[in-house]
Amino acid sequence: MKITDKKVALIHYTLKNAGGEVLDSSEGHDPLAYLHGAGNIIAGLESALEEKAAGDKLEVSVEAAEAYGEYDESLVQPIPRTQFGEHDVEVGMQFHADTAVGPRVVTITAIEGDEVVIDANHQLAGEDLNFSVEVVEVRDATEEELEHGHVHGPGGHEH
C-alpha cells in the first residue's frame, strides 16, 4: 500500500538543521503516525512522502517556506509588562496566546524595562530542515480518524 490522501503512515525520522545538528528523532520511540493529506506534518515532508510504501527510506530537504515558514519580524513585538499581571516573566518562557494570525505559542525574547518582547514565530521558522525517514507502515485510516483529522492509538493522538 502506498501513502496517499486518507492513509495513515507510520514513519521513523531524524530531523537535522542545515548545520547537521539533530533537532528531533523518533529513535528509541514509537514511529510517528500521521494522517496523510490532513496537514498533520509540515507540507514539504508530506509532499515527499506521497506514493512511498513501507520499507522505503529517503533523505528529504525541506526549505523553510515548506516547513515552518519564513521568519516574520512582524510577529516580534513589545507588550506592556502589565499584560502579565503579577506573574513572574523570564526570557525563554513560552505561553499560548491568541494573536492576529490565530492561536500561537509565543516566546519571551527580551525584557526591557516595562516592556516584554514576545516572538510568535515557530522556533524553527526561517530554517531549512533535513529529514532522514523510513516508512514503517501504511494503512487505511479508520472512519473516526478521518472524522477527527488525525491518527488515534500508538504514535498518534489519544482522546
N, C-alpha and C positions, 0 to 999 in steps of 0.2 A: 504494500500500500504506500502511496506517495503523499507527501504533505501538500494539501490543497485547502482551500477555504472550508471551514466547518469540520476540520480534522483536528484531533488532539495530537500534538507532538511532544515527546519527551526527549530532552537533549541534555548532554553534559557539555559544559563550556568552561573556557578560561577567557577572561576579559583582560586585555592589556591596553595601556595608553600608547601614544605614539612613541614614547621613550622606552617601551618594553616592560614597564612596571606592571605587575599583576595587580589589578584593581578588584577583581572578584572571580570566584571559581566555584563550580559545583563539586569539585574534587572532594571525596570523603563524605558527600551528602547524596540524598536522592537527586535524580535528574530533575531539571526544571521542566514542568509541564505547562503548556500554553495552548490556547485555542487559536488556531491559525485563522487569520483574517479578521480577528476581533480587536486588534490593536493592543494585545496584551504585552507585546515586546516591541522594541524600537523598530521603526519601519525598515531601515536598511538591513537589519538582521532577518526580519521576517521575509523580506523580498528574496534574500539569498537562500533561504531555506525552502522556498517554493519548489515543489516537484522532487525534493530529496526523499530518501527512504531509509529505513532502519539499516544501520551499518555504515551509512555514508559519513565521511569525515571531511571537513572543509575548513579552510582559513578564510575569514571574511574581514575585509577592511570597510569600515563604515565612516563616511565623512560626517562631521558634526551636524550638518543640516538634516541628515537622515538618522541621526542618533538622538541627542537631547537638545538639538537646535544650536544656533549660533548664540554667543554670549550677547545679551541685550543690556546695554548700560542703562536704559530707561527703567529697568527692573531693580536698580540700585537707588535707594533714596533715604534721606534722613527723615526720621519721625521724632516728635517730641518724646522725651523720656517719660513724660506723664502718661503716655499711652499704656505703659506697663504697670501703672498703679504702684503698689508697694512691693511688687516682685523685684527681686534682685536680677540684674541682667549682666551677662558676660559675653565677651567676644567669643564666637563659635557656637553659642546656643542656637538651637533651631526650634521653630514652632510652626503650627499651621495657621494660615491667615487667609481671609477672603481678600483677593486682590482684584484689580480691574480686569485681569485675564482669567479669573476664576480662582478656586482654592489652590494654594501653593504652600510648599514648605519653604519658609524663609529663614535665612541665616543672619545673625548679627555679625557684621564685619568690623564695626568700629563703634566706639562710644566717645563722642566729642562734646564735652560739657553737658548741656541739657538735651542733646540730640543723640539718638541711637541710629546708626546707619544699618539698614537691612538690605539684603540681596535676595530677590525672589527667583533668580536663575537656578536651574538644576545644578548640582555640584559638578556635573560633567558637561555642562553647556560649553560650547566652543571647542570641545575636544574631539579629535578623530579617534575612533576606537577600533581595536583589533580583537577578533574572536577566533579561538580555536574551538570547533564544535564537532561533536559526534552525535548523530541521530540514534537514539536508543530504541525508540518505539514510535509507531504511528498507528492511531486507531480512530474509529468513528467517535464523534462526540455524542454524549447522551442528550436526550431532549432537554433535561434540566440544565446541562452545561450550555447548550445553545440558547436557552431562555435567559440564563443568567449572564452569558457572555464571558465565562471563564471556566477553567477546569476545576473539578472537585476531586478530593481524595489526595493520595500521596503525590507530592510535588506540585499540587495545585492549592486551591482555596478550601478552607473548612468553614462550614456555617455552624 
